[in-house]
Amino acid sequence: MKILLDESVPHVVQTLLSHLAIRTVQDMGWTGTKNGELLRRAETEFNVFVTADQQLRYQQNLSGRKLAIIVLPTNQVRTVVSLLPAIEESLKRVQPGMFLEIPLPA
């Protein structure tokens, strides 16, 4: 499984999940690419797109996509680090075209 992290996701996620095939938008040279084009590019090379962009589902037509999308509830490093087990679990169960939102911890 190949995973792309959006610009909105803290880089520490890539470091802490280094055992997975993870690249960032910055690694790919796609910094500043608008969401529609970014999703089209991601779909050609990746299986999963991880973002903290809460508005993505409202700004883009996600139906018919083969790219799975996981949305984090925040991009605050401390919170995202605490969500790593939930992120890894989501990555294990995600299917093509799925849209998953990870909730804030209770």
MMTF fields as JSON, N, C-alpha, C and O atoms, coordinates in Angstrom:
{
  "mmtfVersion": "1.0.0",
  "mmtfProducer": "UNKNOWN",
  "numBonds": 423,
  "numAtoms": 424,
  "numGroups": 106,
  "numChains": 1,
  "numModels": 1,
  "chainsPerModel": [1],
  "groupsPerChain": [106],
  "chainIdList": ["A"],
  "bondAtomList": [4, 2, 8, 6, 12, 10, 16, 14, 20, 18, 24, 22, 28, 26, 32, 30, 36, 34, 40, 38, 44, 42, 48, 46, 52, 50, 56, 54, 60, 58, 64, 62, 68, 66, 72, 70, 76, 74, 80, 78, 84, 82, 88, 86, 92, 90, 96, 94, 100, 98, 104, 102, 108, 106, 112, 110, 116, 114, 120, 118, 124, 122, 128, 126, 132, 130, 136, 134, 140, 138, 144, 142, 148, 146, 152, 150, 156, 154, 160, 158, 164, 162, 168, 166, 172, 170, 176, 174, 180, 178, 184, 182, 188, 186, 192, 190, 196, 194, 200, 198, 204, 202, 208, 206, 212, 210, 216, 214, 220, 218, 224, 222, 228, 226, 232, 230, 236, 234, 240, 238, 244, 242, 248, 246, 252, 250, 256, 254, 260, 258, 264, 262, 268, 266, 272, 270, 276, 274, 280, 278, 284, 282, 288, 286, 292, 290, 296, 294, 300, 298, 304, 302, 308, 306, 312, 310, 316, 314, 320, 318, 324, 322, 328, 326, 332, 330, 336, 334, 340, 338, 344, 342, 348, 346, 352, 350, 356, 354, 360, 358, 364, 362, 368, 366, 372, 370, 376, 374, 380, 378, 384, 382, 388, 386, 392, 390, 396, 394, 400, 398, 404, 402, 408, 406, 412, 410, 416, 414, 420, 418],
  "bondOrderList": [1, 1, 1, 1, 1, 1, 1, 1, 1, 1, 1, 1, 1, 1, 1, 1, 1, 1, 1, 1, 1, 1, 1, 1, 1, 1, 1, 1, 1, 1, 1, 1, 1, 1, 1, 1, 1, 1, 1, 1, 1, 1, 1, 1, 1, 1, 1, 1, 1, 1, 1, 1, 1, 1, 1, 1, 1, 1, 1, 1, 1, 1, 1, 1, 1, 1, 1, 1, 1, 1, 1, 1, 1, 1, 1, 1, 1, 1, 1, 1, 1, 1, 1, 1, 1, 1, 1, 1, 1, 1, 1, 1, 1, 1, 1, 1, 1, 1, 1, 1, 1, 1, 1, 1, 1],
  "groupList": [{"groupName": "MET", "atomNameList": ["N", "CA", "C", "O"], "elementList": ["N", "C", "C", "O"], "formalChargeList": [0, 0, 0, 0], "bondAtomList": [1, 0, 2, 1, 3, 2], "bondOrderList": [1, 1, 2], "singleLetterCode": "M", "chemCompType": "L-PEPTIDE LINKING"}, {"groupName": "LYS", "atomNameList": ["N", "CA", "C", "O"], "elementList": ["N", "C", "C", "O"], "formalChargeList": [0, 0, 0, 0], "bondAtomList": [1, 0, 2, 1, 3, 2], "bondOrderList": [1, 1, 2], "singleLetterCode": "K", "chemCompType": "L-PEPTIDE LINKING"}, {"groupName": "ILE", "atomNameList": ["N", "CA", "C", "O"], "elementList": ["N", "C", "C", "O"], "formalChargeList": [0, 0, 0, 0], "bondAtomList": [1, 0, 2, 1, 3, 2], "bondOrderList": [1, 1, 2], "singleLetterCode": "I", "chemCompType": "L-PEPTIDE LINKING"}, {"groupName": "LEU", "atomNameList": ["N", "CA", "C", "O"], "elementList": ["N", "C", "C", "O"], "formalChargeList": [0, 0, 0, 0], "bondAtomList": [1, 0, 2, 1, 3, 2], "bondOrderList": [1, 1, 2], "singleLetterCode": "L", "chemCompType": "L-PEPTIDE LINKING"}, {"groupName": "ASP", "atomNameList": ["N", "CA", "C", "O"], "elementList": ["N", "C", "C", "O"], "formalChargeList": [0, 0, 0, 0], "bondAtomList": [1, 0, 2, 1, 3, 2], "bondOrderList": [1, 1, 2], "singleLetterCode": "D", "chemCompType": "L-PEPTIDE LINKING"}, {"groupName": "GLU", "atomNameList": ["N", "CA", "C", "O"], "elementList": ["N", "C", "C", "O"], "formalChargeList": [0, 0, 0, 0], "bondAtomList": [1, 0, 2, 1, 3, 2], "bondOrderList": [1, 1, 2], "singleLetterCode": "E", "chemCompType": "L-PEPTIDE LINKING"}, {"groupName": "SER", "atomNameList": ["N", "CA", "C", "O"], "elementList": ["N", "C", "C", "O"], "formalChargeList": [0, 0, 0, 0], "bondAtomList": [1, 0, 2, 1, 3, 2], "bondOrderList": [1, 1, 2], "singleLetterCode": "S", "chemCompType": "L-PEPTIDE LINKING"}, {"groupName": "VAL", "atomNameList": ["N", "CA", "C", "O"], "elementList": ["N", "C", "C", "O"], "formalChargeList": [0, 0, 0, 0], "bondAtomList": [1, 0, 2, 1, 3, 2], "bondOrderList": [1, 1, 2], "singleLetterCode": "V", "chemCompType": "L-PEPTIDE LINKING"}, {"groupName": "PRO", "atomNameList": ["N", "CA", "C", "O"], "elementList": ["N", "C", "C", "O"], "formalChargeList": [0, 0, 0, 0], "bondAtomList": [1, 0, 2, 1, 3, 2], "bondOrderList": [1, 1, 2], "singleLetterCode": "P", "chemCompType": "L-PEPTIDE LINKING"}, {"groupName": "HIS", "atomNameList": ["N", "CA", "C", "O"], "elementList": ["N", "C", "C", "O"], "formalChargeList": [0, 0, 0, 0], "bondAtomList": [1, 0, 2, 1, 3, 2], "bondOrderList": [1, 1, 2], "singleLetterCode": "H", "chemCompType": "L-PEPTIDE LINKING"}, {"groupName": "GLN", "atomNameList": ["N", "CA", "C", "O"], "elementList": ["N", "C", "C", "O"], "formalChargeList": [0, 0, 0, 0], "bondAtomList": [1, 0, 2, 1, 3, 2], "bondOrderList": [1, 1, 2], "singleLetterCode": "Q", "chemCompType": "L-PEPTIDE LINKING"}, {"groupName": "THR", "atomNameList": ["N", "CA", "C", "O"], "elementList": ["N", "C", "C", "O"], "formalChargeList": [0, 0, 0, 0], "bondAtomList": [1, 0, 2, 1, 3, 2], "bondOrderList": [1, 1, 2], "singleLetterCode": "T", "chemCompType": "L-PEPTIDE LINKING"}, {"groupName": "ALA", "atomNameList": ["N", "CA", "C", "O"], "elementList": ["N", "C", "C", "O"], "formalChargeList": [0, 0, 0, 0], "bondAtomList": [1, 0, 2, 1, 3, 2], "bondOrderList": [1, 1, 2], "singleLetterCode": "A", "chemCompType": "L-PEPTIDE LINKING"}, {"groupName": "ARG", "atomNameList": ["N", "CA", "C", "O"], "elementList": ["N", "C", "C", "O"], "formalChargeList": [0, 0, 0, 0], "bondAtomList": [1, 0, 2, 1, 3, 2], "bondOrderList": [1, 1, 2], "singleLetterCode": "R", "chemCompType": "L-PEPTIDE LINKING"}, {"groupName": "GLY", "atomNameList": ["N", "CA", "C", "O"], "elementList": ["N", "C", "C", "O"], "formalChargeList": [0, 0, 0, 0], "bondAtomList": [1, 0, 2, 1, 3, 2], "bondOrderList": [1, 1, 2], "singleLetterCode": "G", "chemCompType": "PEPTIDE LINKING"}, {"groupName": "TRP", "atomNameList": ["N", "CA", "C", "O"], "elementList": ["N", "C", "C", "O"], "formalChargeList": [0, 0, 0, 0], "bondAtomList": [1, 0, 2, 1, 3, 2], "bondOrderList": [1, 1, 2], "singleLetterCode": "W", "chemCompType": "L-PEPTIDE LINKING"}, {"groupName": "ASN", "atomNameList": ["N", "CA", "C", "O"], "elementList": ["N", "C", "C", "O"], "formalChargeList": [0, 0, 0, 0], "bondAtomList": [1, 0, 2, 1, 3, 2], "bondOrderList": [1, 1, 2], "singleLetterCode": "N", "chemCompType": "L-PEPTIDE LINKING"}, {"groupName": "PHE", "atomNameList": ["N", "CA", "C", "O"], "elementList": ["N", "C", "C", "O"], "formalChargeList": [0, 0, 0, 0], "bondAtomList": [1, 0, 2, 1, 3, 2], "bondOrderList": [1, 1, 2], "singleLetterCode": "F", "chemCompType": "L-PEPTIDE LINKING"}, {"groupName": "TYR", "atomNameList": ["N", "CA", "C", "O"], "elementList": ["N", "C", "C", "O"], "formalChargeList": [0, 0, 0, 0], "bondAtomList": [1, 0, 2, 1, 3, 2], "bondOrderList": [1, 1, 2], "singleLetterCode": "Y", "chemCompType": "L-PEPTIDE LINKING"}],
  "groupTypeList": [0, 1, 2, 3, 3, 4, 5, 6, 7, 8, 9, 7, 7, 10, 11, 3, 3, 6, 9, 3, 12, 2, 13, 11, 7, 10, 4, 0, 14, 15, 11, 14, 11, 1, 16, 14, 5, 3, 3, 13, 13, 12, 5, 11, 5, 17, 16, 7, 17, 7, 11, 12, 4, 10, 10, 3, 13, 18, 10, 10, 16, 3, 6, 14, 13, 1, 3, 12, 2, 2, 7, 3, 8, 11, 16, 10, 7, 13, 11, 7, 7, 6, 3, 3, 8, 12, 2, 5, 5, 6, 3, 1, 13, 7, 10, 8, 14, 0, 17, 3, 5, 2, 8, 3, 8, 12],
  "groupIdList": [1, 2, 3, 4, 5, 6, 7, 8, 9, 10, 11, 12, 13, 14, 15, 16, 17, 18, 19, 20, 21, 22, 23, 24, 25, 26, 27, 28, 29, 30, 31, 32, 33, 34, 35, 36, 37, 38, 39, 40, 41, 42, 43, 44, 45, 46, 47, 48, 49, 50, 51, 52, 53, 54, 55, 56, 57, 58, 59, 60, 61, 62, 63, 64, 65, 66, 67, 68, 69, 70, 71, 72, 73, 74, 75, 76, 77, 78, 79, 80, 81, 82, 83, 84, 85, 86, 87, 88, 89, 90, 91, 92, 93, 94, 95, 96, 97, 98, 99, 100, 101, 102, 103, 104, 105, 106],
  "secStructList": [7, 3, 3, 3, 3, 7, 6, 6, 1, 7, 6, 2, 2, 2, 2, 2, 6, 6, 6, 1, 3, 3, 3, 3, 6, 6, 6, 6, 6, 7, 6, 6, 7, 7, 2, 2, 2, 2, 2, 2, 2, 2, 2, 2, 2, 7, 1, 3, 3, 3, 3, 7, 7, 6, 6, 2, 2, 2, 2, 1, 7, 7, 6, 6, 7, 7, 1, 3, 3, 3, 3, 7, 1, 7, 7, 7, 2, 2, 2, 2, 2, 2, 6, 2, 2, 2, 2, 2, 2, 2, 2, 2, 2, 7, 7, 6, 6, 7, 3, 3, 3, 7, 7, 7, 7, 7],
  "xCoordList": [0.834, 0.0, 0.885, 1.806, 0.597, 1.352, 0.484, -0.666, 1.068, 0.327, 0.927, 2.145, 0.049, 0.47, -0.072, -1.268, 0.825, 0.422, 0.283, 1.173, -0.835, -1.102, -0.177, 0.419, -0.074, 0.717, 0.224, 1.002, -1.051, -1.648, -1.288, -1.559, -0.686, -0.349, 1.069, 1.993, 1.258, 2.604, 3.597, 3.264, 4.806, 5.844, 6.22, 6.741, 5.962, 6.296, 5.551, 6.023, 4.409, 3.658, 4.488, 4.548, 5.123, 5.973, 7.12, 7.457, 7.709, 8.825, 8.376, 9.028, 7.261, 6.802, 6.198, 6.109, 5.793, 5.256, 6.206, 5.775, 7.486, 8.499, 8.541, 9.13, 7.925, 7.865, 6.847, 6.753, 6.092, 5.117, 5.643, 6.564, 5.058, 5.46, 4.739, 3.684, 5.328, 4.705, 5.562, 6.777, 4.896, 5.528, 4.667, 3.497, 5.254, 4.494, 4.286, 4.98, 3.327, 3.099, 4.394, 4.732, 5.113, 6.382, 7.418, 8.14, 7.502, 8.433, 8.189, 9.125, 6.925, 6.535, 6.699, 6.542, 7.013, 7.131, 5.779, 5.678, 4.734, 3.38, 2.892, 1.693, 3.784, 3.404, 2.615, 3.007, 1.51, 0.696, -0.296, -1.074, -0.287, -1.23, -2.642, -2.846, -3.593, -4.988, -5.541, -5.104, -6.513, -7.023, -7.476, -7.141, -8.223, -8.703, -7.564, -7.567, -6.591, -5.419, -4.58, -4.058, -4.452, -3.678, -4.285, -3.558, -5.592, -6.246, -6.064, -5.854, -6.142, -5.922, -4.504, -4.307, -3.523, -2.132, -1.946, -1.332, -2.479, -2.321, -2.9, -2.33, -4.022, -4.691, -3.852, -4.034, -2.943, -2.117, -0.96, -0.414, -0.58, 0.603, 0.388, 1.256, -0.753, -0.977, -2.317, -3.212, -2.427, -3.672, -4.469, -5.698, -3.741, -4.371, -3.827, -2.63, -4.729, -4.379, -4.806, -5.974, -3.857, -4.146, -4.048, -3.053, -5.09, -5.151, -5.756, -6.409, -5.535, -6.211, -7.19, -7.709, -7.441, -8.344, -9.79, -10.308, -10.428, -11.8, -12.81, -13.907, -12.469, -13.404, -13.314, -14.115, -12.358, -12.111, -13.374, -13.64, -14.142, -15.326, -16.388, -17.23, -16.36, -17.344, -16.85, -17.647, -15.539, -14.95, -14.717, -14.584, -14.666, -14.342, -15.398, -15.974, -15.647, -16.516, -15.66, -14.77, -15.934, -15.112, -15.707, -15.073, -16.902, -17.518, -16.77, -16.31, -16.666, -16.006, -14.491, -13.834, -13.933, -12.476, -12.01, -12.679, -10.853, -10.272, -9.336, -8.947, -8.979, -8.102, -8.884, -9.933, -8.389, -8.991, -8.501, -7.354, -9.371, -9.022, -9.28, -10.358, -8.265, -8.383, -8.202, -7.213, -9.18, -9.131, -8.861, -9.585, -7.811, -7.469, -8.284, -8.633, -8.595, -9.433, -8.704, -9.339, -7.393, -6.582, -5.201, -4.844, -4.431, -3.034, -2.091, -0.895, -2.621, -1.784, -0.941, -1.462, 0.366, 1.308, 0.993, 0.93, 0.799, 0.58, -0.649, -0.608, -1.718, -2.942, -2.756, -3.176, -2.132, -1.916, -1.047, -1.32, -0.022, 0.832, -0.001, 0.178, -0.907, -1.754, -2.716, -3.224, -2.958, -3.866, -3.167, -3.821, -1.857, -1.128, -1.722, -1.825, -2.118, -2.742, -4.021, -4.26, -4.834, -6.063, -5.737, -6.428, -4.692, -4.272, -3.825, -4.23, -2.984, -2.509, -3.662, -3.687, -4.611, -5.77, -6.599, -7.072, -6.774, -7.516, -6.808, -7.454, -5.493, -4.722, -4.872, -4.844, -5.03, -5.196, -6.549, -6.657, -7.581, -8.926, -9.479, -10.552, -8.764, -9.263, -9.32, -8.464, -10.338, -10.543, -10.536, -10.778, -10.265, -10.28, -11.596, -12.681, -11.473, -12.641, -13.276, -14.212, -12.779, -13.339, -12.964, -11.899, -13.851, -13.595, -13.764, -14.868, -12.677, -12.71, -12.31, -11.344, -13.058, -12.69, -12.309, -13.074, -11.14, -10.696, -11.156, -10.825, -11.914, -12.411, -11.339, -10.348, -11.57, -10.702, -10.855, -11.935, -9.779, -9.895, -10.865, -10.954, -11.577, -12.563, -11.884, -12.558],
  "yCoordList": [-1.171, 0.0, 1.242, 1.361, 2.156, 3.401, 4.541, 4.707, 5.325, 6.359, 7.726, 7.902, 8.695, 10.075, 10.935, 10.914, 11.7, 12.641, 14.026, 14.502, 14.663, 16.019, 17.008, 16.69, 18.204, 19.273, 19.594, 20.049, 19.365, 19.707, 18.729, 19.003, 17.604, 16.577, 16.812, 16.956, 16.852, 17.062, 16.0, 14.819, 16.439, 15.539, 14.424, 13.39, 14.624, 13.602, 12.297, 11.224, 12.372, 11.158, 10.284, 9.068, 10.892, 10.132, 9.475, 8.318, 10.201, 9.676, 8.52, 7.478, 8.711, 7.696, 6.465, 5.399, 6.612, 5.47, 5.082, 4.661, 5.228, 4.992, 3.536, 3.245, 2.627, 1.225, 1.022, -0.067, 2.069, 2.01, 2.785, 3.592, 2.536, 3.235, 4.58, 4.709, 5.579, 6.901, 7.953, 8.016, 8.776, 9.958, 11.16, 11.016, 12.336, 13.555, 14.302, 14.059, 15.206, 16.07, 16.808, 16.99, 17.232, 17.932, 17.024, 17.457, 15.763, 14.799, 14.674, 14.544, 14.717, 14.513, 15.779, 15.735, 16.903, 18.166, 18.755, 19.535, 18.389, 18.831, 19.923, 20.198, 20.545, 21.596, 22.681, 23.127, 23.101, 24.167, 23.718, 24.532, 22.431, 21.913, 21.926, 21.497, 22.408, 22.47, 21.057, 20.111, 20.937, 19.619, 18.738, 17.554, 19.278, 18.454, 17.838, 16.637, 18.652, 18.163, 17.24, 16.232, 17.579, 16.756, 15.356, 14.363, 15.273, 13.964, 13.175, 11.963, 13.849, 13.156, 12.589, 11.443, 13.392, 12.914, 11.772, 10.755, 11.947, 10.935, 9.598, 8.542, 9.651, 8.421, 7.592, 6.378, 8.228, 7.483, 6.752, 5.805, 7.189, 6.603, 6.051, 5.357, 6.35, 5.993, 5.296, 5.386, 4.593, 3.926, 4.725, 4.676, 5.469, 6.191, 7.611, 7.844, 8.555, 9.96, 10.334, 10.183, 10.826, 11.237, 12.755, 13.341, 13.385, 14.839, 15.289, 14.507, 16.543, 17.162, 18.219, 19.01, 18.233, 19.205, 18.774, 17.908, 19.378, 19.029, 19.355, 18.797, 20.231, 20.671, 19.853, 20.055, 18.941, 18.213, 17.571, 17.688, 16.903, 16.187, 17.135, 16.727, 18.392, 19.37, 20.14, 20.701, 20.162, 20.924, 20.077, 20.616, 18.77, 17.88, 16.793, 16.342, 16.38, 15.237, 13.985, 13.701, 13.256, 12.095, 10.783, 9.735, 10.82, 9.58, 9.052, 9.813, 7.745, 7.096, 7.079, 6.598, 7.586, 7.582, 6.221, 5.581, 5.786, 4.537, 4.82, 3.906, 6.076, 6.503, 6.531, 7.169, 5.855, 5.938, 7.226, 7.631, 7.862, 9.121, 8.987, 8.576, 9.345, 9.363, 10.806, 11.453, 11.312, 12.696, 12.712, 12.103, 13.416, 13.596, 14.762, 15.674, 14.752, 15.811, 17.135, 18.16, 17.115, 18.299, 18.089, 16.977, 19.162, 19.014, 19.383, 19.578, 19.479, 19.758, 18.52, 17.425, 18.725, 17.609, 16.707, 15.487, 17.28, 16.481, 15.57, 14.393, 16.131, 15.345, 14.28, 13.137, 14.649, 13.685, 12.522, 11.37, 12.806, 11.739, 10.812, 9.595, 11.381, 10.536, 9.676, 8.666, 10.078, 9.339, 8.278, 7.597, 8.128, 7.175, 5.765, 5.15, 5.224, 3.89, 3.871, 2.911, 4.912, 4.989, 5.149, 4.595, 5.9, 6.073, 4.73, 4.346, 4.017, 2.706, 1.722, 0.964, 1.729, 0.84, 1.192, 0.304, 2.475, 2.916, 2.48, 2.071, 2.565, 2.15, 0.654, 0.219, -0.133, -1.584, -1.948, -2.925, -1.164, -1.554, -0.76, -1.078, 0.261, 1.11, 0.335, -0.502, 0.633, -0.003, 1.072, 2.241, 0.704, 1.689, 2.474, 1.903, 3.781, 4.647, 5.019, 5.818, 4.449, 4.738, 6.133, 6.649, 6.736, 8.023, 7.809, 7.521, 7.947, 7.733, 9.006, 9.67, 9.338, 10.453, 9.881, 9.129, 10.235, 9.795, 10.848, 12.024, 10.445, 11.429, 11.836, 11.136, 12.985, 13.408, 12.417, 11.859, 12.191, 11.286, 11.861, 13.075, 10.971, 11.408, 11.923, 12.33],
  "zCoordList": [0.0, 0.0, 0.0, 0.808, -0.907, -0.992, -0.477, -0.884, 0.434, 1.152, 0.853, 0.865, 0.583, 0.369, 1.499, 1.789, 2.141, 3.182, 2.578, 1.872, 2.86, 2.398, 3.113, 4.142, 2.548, 3.163, 4.569, 5.409, 4.832, 6.122, 7.237, 8.406, 6.894, 7.891, 8.398, 7.596, 9.724, 10.264, 9.762, 9.665, 9.45, 8.92, 9.885, 9.466, 11.165, 12.154, 11.856, 12.231, 11.197, 10.847, 9.916, 10.095, 8.931, 8.01, 8.772, 8.519, 9.69, 10.478, 11.371, 11.422, 12.071, 13.016, 12.338, 12.947, 11.103, 10.352, 9.223, 8.149, 9.478, 8.435, 7.96, 6.919, 8.707, 8.28, 7.149, 6.583, 6.829, 5.737, 4.534, 4.66, 3.377, 2.144, 2.088, 1.467, 2.75, 2.857, 2.182, 2.374, 1.388, 0.787, 1.151, 1.506, 1.059, 1.307, -0.004, -0.991, 0.005, -1.153, -1.482, -2.651, -0.446, -0.646, -1.297, -2.194, -0.854, -1.459, -2.962, -3.75, -3.338, -4.731, -5.577, -6.797, -4.931, -5.663, -6.028, -6.975, -5.282, -5.581, -4.639, -4.592, -3.895, -2.959, -3.684, -4.763, -3.093, -3.668, -4.721, -5.219, -5.074, -6.069, -5.478, -4.343, -6.233, -5.773, -5.584, -6.238, -4.673, -4.282, -5.438, -5.467, -6.386, -7.5, -8.28, -8.549, -8.643, -9.384, -8.505, -8.98, -7.239, -6.31, -6.203, -6.229, -6.084, -6.001, -7.289, -7.248, -8.43, -9.717, -9.785, -10.189, -9.39, -9.403, -8.414, -8.734, -7.216, -6.169, -6.611, -6.335, -7.291, -7.713, -8.68, -8.771, -9.395, -10.348, -9.675, -10.24, -8.46, -7.821, -6.417, -5.889, -5.809, -4.409, -4.222, -5.062, -3.088, -2.719, -1.696, -1.669, -0.846, 0.262, 0.329, 0.159, 0.58, 0.775, 2.184, 2.543, 2.993, 4.365, 4.43, 4.005, 4.967, 5.032, 6.354, 7.045, 6.699, 7.839, 7.337, 8.124, 6.037, 5.417, 5.648, 4.943, 6.628, 6.995, 5.901, 5.894, 4.994, 3.955, 2.667, 1.754, 2.581, 1.337, 0.766, -0.43, 1.6, 1.098, 0.559, -0.241, 0.986, 0.522, -0.704, -1.456, -0.895, -1.997, -3.244, -4.343, -3.084, -4.201, -4.345, -3.354, -5.565, -5.808, -5.613, -6.415, -4.56, -4.221, -4.719, -4.594, -5.274, -5.751, -6.972, -7.823, -7.028, -8.154, -8.078, -9.001, -7.016, -6.871, -6.374, -5.563, -6.868, -6.356, -5.185, -4.459, -5.008, -3.92, -2.609, -2.531, -1.591, -0.266, 0.391, 0.199, 1.164, 1.816, 3.304, 3.732, 4.089, 5.545, 5.985, 5.639, 6.762, 7.232, 8.732, 9.519, 9.102, 10.511, 11.064, 10.314, 12.369, 12.931, 13.156, 13.403, 13.072, 13.336, 12.738, 12.349, 12.668, 12.26, 13.399, 13.18, 14.605, 15.771, 16.073, 16.284, 16.087, 16.194, 17.376, 17.225, 18.522, 19.731, 19.596, 19.955, 19.08, 18.903, 17.833, 18.011, 16.731, 15.646, 16.131, 15.796, 16.903, 17.444, 18.333, 18.299, 19.126, 19.983, 19.16, 19.647, 17.926, 17.042, 16.187, 15.397, 16.334, 15.487, 15.506, 14.444, 16.667, 16.631, 15.784, 15.051, 15.876, 15.075, 13.593, 12.738, 13.295, 11.901, 11.332, 10.235, 12.087, 11.614, 11.437, 10.468, 12.362, 12.253, 11.021, 10.312, 10.771, 9.582, 8.311, 7.346, 8.305, 7.131, 6.873, 5.721, 7.929, 7.779, 7.175, 6.435, 7.489, 7.063, 5.888, 5.376, 5.458, 4.379, 3.06, 2.773, 2.277, 0.976, -0.105, 0.195, -1.35, -2.431, -2.459, -2.354, -2.602, -2.684, -1.358, -1.323, -0.264, 1.055, 1.521, 1.183, 2.3, 2.936, 4.428, 4.891, 5.191, 6.639, 7.362, 6.987, 8.395, 9.257, 10.614, 11.217, 11.084, 12.404, 13.406, 13.255, 14.428, 15.394, 16.404, 16.609, 17.022, 18.119, 19.26, 19.456, 20.02, 21.167, 22.203, 22.389, 22.863, 23.875, 25.122, 26.068]
}
